[in-house]
Amino acid sequence: MGKSQRVRDPVHNLIEFDGGDFEQTCWKVLQTRPMQRLRRVKQLGFSEYTYPGASHTRLSHSIGVFHTARLLAEVVRKSLGNDHYRQSDAQIAIAAALVHDVGHGPFSHAFEDALKKLKKGRKHELRTRQIMQTDEMQEAFEDYPELPEQIADLIEAEFPTNIYASIVSSQMDADRLDYMRRDRMMSGTQQSGIDFDWLLSNLEVQKVPVGQDGKFVRKAYTFVINEKAVVAAEGYIFSLLYLYKNVYFHKTTRGLEKIFTALVFRIAELVQEGSEEKAGLHSTHPLVQFLRDAEDIENFLALDDTVVLGSLNSMSLAPDGAVAELAIRLRDRKIYKCIDVTNRMMRSFGLPKEDDDADAQAARGAEAARRVARVAEMVAERGLLTQMADNVPLFLEDTAPRSPYKRVDSSRLFSRIHVAAGKDLHDLAEMSPAVNSLSDYKAYRLYGRDRAEVREIERIIEEASQ
């Protein structure tokens, strides 16, 4: 037995790593360079520019997900009993919960978007496998040598294939159950609270039929919530939607992400030309090294938020005007003017009238969506997103889609939220008219660099409204 370790956490209070071999291994993993790097990667990226308190890191979130995964695994153990509980599978899930974010780059999804545009690098899930294969991670897992590969397989999987995998990948998994509470607390928003203890106390495990191509295949264990927790589950779904609308998809945050993506793209162009000094960066700068060779894991691990933020002053003095302007905008919070096209069209065409029935309301919503789509078409037809002034984009576009609750077929039952009603099991959407009525959320926004660009956006919206 090793020495137990404790972490004080603002969400969960004390999180303990016990003295057993497995949790001692998890503690060793936490001390590795790839995990400690997450101290310097903010959980919410540019949300700090909107919510000043939202400066928490992916490391604190990762520890919280680890703790929550243990709680979910304990539900499985208590429900199945020690004879049917597969400890090795639970350990894969718990360890995966701890390292699930280790593949995130600086400013996380915004950086990934830039790399996608550049056709460089890998998605963070694929990057995780690469990190799991490093000597340091292999050494940390020396008592469980098969875990790194098993963790990578679990994180890369498109959807969970058993109850243990659903602990870290489902519509009510350890990841969401931590970040919803943590991000709400740190952002300061008073919405989006969830009744975590009630949900957990009403979580059970039952066998349900698994289908494939419409045919019964087998029965398998999955999480089920008691009917008494339906209201809490509804609150969970709506709270997640509110977090996306109010925090993750906030127009200021998204606008800064687009500026960051444009900055990284421009720096990459200069690096490709061998002119990184025009970006105000030395040839040995970690971002330059990464953009030269995005597959080298050491180049990736040298990157974090502080590397970017600490270089903004240098980049603001760059000979390249585009790099200088975009760096100044990020440093000083000089954001492009945002026009929320979806909100504009909903106000003009989508708001229900007093005498509307359900069909009339749906028709109004569809008309507003059609007008939004028309604006997007006109933006593409007129090439707004390719218009530049000295390599600075004049217009930026943001599409922010989110499905509040995904109704999935029986082959993906581990992704569902099941409700036990008597002897029957139902999808949450069947038990909750409120959840069933939810439609996909999709924001469409345009950003203009200056007044002339904003006027052009307004003209397009006016044309699409006629």
SEBA-332939 format. One line per 5 residues: number of its first residue (from 1); their letters; for each residue x, y, z of C-alpha. Coordinates in steps of 0.2 Angstrom, whole numbers. Each point is the difference from the previous one (the first is absolute). Layout:
NUM = a = X:Y:Z | ...
# end
This chain:
1 = mgksq = 0:0:0 | 6:17:-5 | -3:17:9 | -18:7:-4 | 0:17:-8
6 = rvrdp = -14:13:1 | -4:15:-11 | -11:14:6 | -13:4:-14 | -13:14:-1
11 = vhnli = -13:-11:-7 | 3:-17:9 | 9:6:15 | 13:-13:5 | 4:-12:-14
16 = efdgg = 11:-15:6 | 12:-11:-9 | 0:-16:12 | 16:-10:4 | -5:-15:-12
21 = dfeqt = 10:-4:-15 | -12:7:-13 | -3:17:8 | 18:2:4 | 3:-3:-19
26 = cwkvl = -13:13:-4 | 10:12:12 | 16:-4:-9 | -9:4:-17 | -6:17:7
31 = qtrpm = 18:5:4 | 6:-3:-18 | 5:14:-11 | -15:-2:-13 | -12:1:15
36 = qrlrr = 8:14:9 | 0:10:-17 | -19:0:2 | 3:13:14 | 4:12:-13
41 = vkqlg = -15:-4:-12 | -16:9:6 | -15:-11:0 | -11:13:-9 | 13:9:-11
46 = fseyt = -5:17:-4 | -16:0:12 | 11:9:12 | -1:16:-11 | -19:-1:3
51 = ypgas = -1:-8:17 | 16:6:10 | -2:-14:13 | 1:-14:-13 | 18:-2:1
56 = htrls = 0:-18:6 | 11:-13:-9 | -2:-16:-8 | 10:-8:14 | -13:4:13
61 = hsigv = -13:-6:-11 | 9:-16:-4 | 2:-4:19 | -19:3:2 | -4:-12:-14
66 = fhtar = 11:-13:8 | -10:2:16 | -17:0:-8 | 5:-16:-10 | 4:-9:16
71 = llaev = -17:5:7 | -9:-7:-16 | 11:-16:1 | -6:-2:18 | -18:0:-6
76 = vrksl = 4:-14:-12 | 9:-10:14 | -14:2:12 | -13:-4:-13 | 9:-16:-7
81 = gndhy = 9:-6:15 | 18:-5:1 | -3:-16:-10 | -6:9:-16 | 10:16:2
86 = rqsda = 14:1:-12 | 13:9:9 | 13:1:-14 | -13:8:-12 | -5:13:14
91 = qiaia = 19:4:2 | 2:3:-18 | -15:12:1 | 6:9:15 | 18:2:-7
96 = aalvh = -7:6:-16 | -10:13:10 | 16:7:7 | 9:2:-16 | -15:3:-12
101 = dvghg = 6:18:-4 | 18:-2:-1 | 0:1:-19 | -7:18:1 | 11:14:-8
106 = pfsha = 0:18:6 | -17:8:0 | -7:-18:-4 | -13:0:-13 | 5:16:-8
111 = fedal = 18:-7:-3 | -8:-16:-7 | -10:11:-12 | 15:9:-6 | 9:-17:-3
116 = kklkk = -15:-7:-9 | 1:15:-11 | 19:-2:-3 | -3:-19:-2 | 14:-3:13
121 = grkhe = 1:-10:16 | -14:-11:8 | -16:1:9 | 3:0:19 | -7:-18:2
126 = lrtrq = 13:-6:-12 | 14:11:8 | -4:-9:16 | 6:-17:-7 | 16:8:-6
131 = imqtd = 3:7:18 | -5:-17:8 | 14:-8:-10 | 14:12:7 | 13:-7:11
136 = emqea = -6:10:15 | -17:-6:-1 | 5:-18:-3 | 11:2:16 | -14:7:10
141 = fedyp = -11:-15:-5 | 13:-13:3 | -10:-9:12 | -15:-1:-12 | 10:-1:-17
146 = elpeq = -16:-3:-10 | -9:15:6 | 7:13:-12 | -6:-9:-15 | -17:-4:7
151 = iadli = -2:18:5 | 4:6:-17 | -13:-13:-8 | -13:6:12 | 2:19:-3
156 = eaefp = 1:-3:-19 | -16:-10:-1 | -14:8:-9 | -13:-6:13 | 1:-11:16
161 = tniya = -2:-18:-2 | -3:-5:19 | -5:8:16 | 18:3:5 | 4:10:-15
166 = sivss = -16:10:2 | 7:7:16 | 11:11:-10 | -10:1:-17 | -19:2:1
171 = qmdad = -13:13:2 | 2:0:19 | 18:-4:2 | 14:5:12 | 6:13:-11
176 = rldym = -16:9:-2 | -5:-2:19 | 16:8:5 | 2:14:-13 | -18:6:2
181 = rrdrm = 2:3:18 | 18:7:-1 | -3:11:-15 | -16:7:8 | 9:4:16
186 = msgtq = 15:8:-7 | -9:10:-13 | -12:7:13 | -16:-4:-10 | -15:-3:11
191 = qsgid = -8:-11:-12 | 4:-18:-5 | 1:-8:17 | -3:-19:1 | -6:-10:14
196 = fdwll = 15:-11:0 | -3:-10:16 | -18:-4:-4 | 5:-6:-17 | 14:-11:7
201 = snlev = -11:-7:14 | -13:-5:-13 | 12:-8:-12 | -2:-19:-2 | 7:-14:-12
206 = qkvpv = -12:-11:-9 | 1:-12:-15 | -7:7:-16 | -2:-8:-18 | 14:5:-12
211 = gqdgk = -5:1:-18 | 9:1:-17 | -8:3:-16 | -17:0:8 | 3:-18:7
216 = fvrka = 2:-6:18 | 18:-5:3 | 3:-2:19 | -4:8:17 | 13:11:8
221 = ytfvi = 1:10:16 | -2:19:-1 | -4:15:11 | -18:4:4 | -7:14:10
226 = nekav = -15:-3:11 | -16:8:-5 | 1:12:16 | 15:8:-8 | -8:5:-17
231 = vaaeg = -2:18:5 | 18:1:5 | 5:-8:-17 | -11:13:-9 | 10:13:10
236 = yifsl = 16:-8:-5 | -4:1:-18 | -7:18:0 | 15:5:11 | 12:-6:-13
241 = lylyk = -9:9:-14 | 1:16:10 | 18:-2:3 | 3:-1:-19 | -11:15:-3
246 = nvyfh = 7:11:13 | 18:-5:3 | 8:-12:-13 | -9:9:-15 | 1:17:7
251 = kttrg = 2:12:-15 | 16:8:8 | 8:-16:4 | -4:-7:-18 | 6:16:-8
256 = lekif = 17:-1:9 | 2:-18:-5 | -2:5:-18 | 13:13:2 | 12:-12:8
261 = talvf = -3:-13:-14 | 3:14:-13 | 16:5:9 | 7:-18:1 | -4:-2:-19
266 = riael = 9:15:-4 | 15:-5:10 | 0:-17:-8 | 1:8:-17 | 15:10:5
271 = vqegs = 8:-15:7 | -3:-10:-16 | 9:14:-9 | 14:0:12 | -4:17:6
276 = eekag = -5:-3:18 | 10:16:5 | -13:10:-9 | -12:-7:13 | 11:7:14
281 = lhsth = 5:-18:5 | 17:-8:1 | 3:-16:-10 | 1:-9:17 | -16:6:6
286 = plvqf = -12:-15:5 | -14:5:-12 | 12:2:-14 | 8:-17:4 | -17:-8:1
291 = lrdae = -6:8:-17 | 15:-7:-8 | -3:-18:6 | -17:-2:8 | 2:-19:2
296 = dienf = 15:1:12 | -8:-3:17 | 14:10:8 | -5:15:-10 | -18:-2:5
301 = laldd = 4:-2:19 | 10:17:-1 | -16:9:-4 | -12:7:13 | -11:16:3
306 = tvvlg = 15:9:8 | 11:-3:-15 | -13:9:-11 | -5:14:12 | 18:3:5
311 = slnsm = 5:3:-18 | -14:13:-4 | 10:15:4 | 14:-6:-12 | -13:-4:-13
316 = slapd = -8:17:2 | 17:7:-6 | 1:-12:-15 | 5:7:-17 | -14:-10:-7
321 = gavae = -15:12:2 | -13:-14:1 | 9:-9:14 | 2:17:9 | -18:5:-1
326 = lairl = -7:-17:5 | 12:-2:14 | -5:18:6 | -19:-5:-1 | 3:-15:11
331 = rdrki = 11:9:12 | -11:15:2 | -17:-9:-3 | -3:10:-15 | -14:-11:-8
336 = ykcid = -8:1:-17 | -18:6:1 | -12:-14:1 | -17:-2:-9 | -10:-15:6
341 = vtnrm = -9:-4:-16 | -11:-14:9 | -6:12:13 | -4:13:-13 | -10:-11:-11
346 = mrsfg = -9:-8:15 | -6:17:6 | -6:5:-18 | -8:-16:-5 | 1:-14:13
351 = lpked = -9:8:15 | -18:-8:3 | -15:10:-2 | -14:0:13 | -12:-11:-10
356 = ddada = 13:-12:-7 | -3:-18:2 | 15:-12:1 | 1:-2:-19 | 0:18:-2
361 = qaarg = 14:2:12 | 10:-13:-8 | -2:8:-17 | 6:17:7 | 16:-9:7
366 = aeaar = 3:-9:-16 | -2:17:-10 | 13:8:12 | 12:-15:-3 | -2:2:-19
371 = rvarv = 4:18:1 | 16:-4:10 | 5:-13:-13 | -3:13:-13 | 12:12:8
376 = aemva = 13:-13:1 | -2:-4:-18 | 2:18:-5 | 16:2:11 | 7:-15:-9
381 = ergll = -6:6:-17 | 8:17:2 | 16:-7:8 | 0:10:16 | 10:-13:9
386 = tqmad = 14:1:-12 | 1:19:0 | 16:7:8 | 9:16:3 | 19:-3:1
391 = nvplf = -4:-18:5 | -12:5:14 | -17:-8:-2 | -14:14:-2 | -14:-12:5
396 = ledta = -1:-15:11 | -13:-13:1 | -6:-11:15 | -12:-14:-1 | -3:-7:18
401 = prspy = -11:-16:-1 | -5:-10:15 | -13:-14:2 | -7:1:18 | -4:-19:1
406 = krvds = 4:-13:-13 | -13:-13:-3 | 10:-16:-5 | -5:-17:-6 | 2:-16:10
411 = srlfs = 17:-4:-7 | 7:15:9 | -10:-2:16 | 15:4:11 | -2:18:-6
416 = rihva = -18:1:6 | -7:7:16 | -12:-14:5 | -14:2:12 | -7:-15:10
421 = agkdl = -19:2:1 | -7:-16:9 | 7:-15:-9 | 2:10:-16 | 15:10:-7
426 = hdlae = -3:16:-10 | 11:13:-8 | 0:16:10 | -8:9:-15 | -15:-12:1
431 = mspav = -2:4:18 | 2:18:-1 | -10:11:-11 | 12:14:3 | 15:-9:-6
436 = nslsd = -10:-7:-14 | -5:17:-6 | 18:6:-1 | 7:4:-17 | 18:2:-5
441 = ykayr = 8:16:4 | 10:9:-14 | 7:17:1 | 6:9:-16 | 10:16:2
446 = lygrd = 10:11:-10 | 14:11:6 | 6:16:-9 | 17:8:2 | -5:18:-2
451 = raevr = -16:10:-4 | 1:-3:-18 | -1:-19:2 | -14:2:13 | -10:10:-13
456 = eieri = 3:-14:-13 | -6:-13:12 | -16:11:4 | -3:2:-19 | 0:-19:-2
461 = ieeas = -12:-3:14 | -11:13:-7 | 0:-8:-17 | -3:-17:8 | -15:7:10
466 = q = -9:6:-16
# end
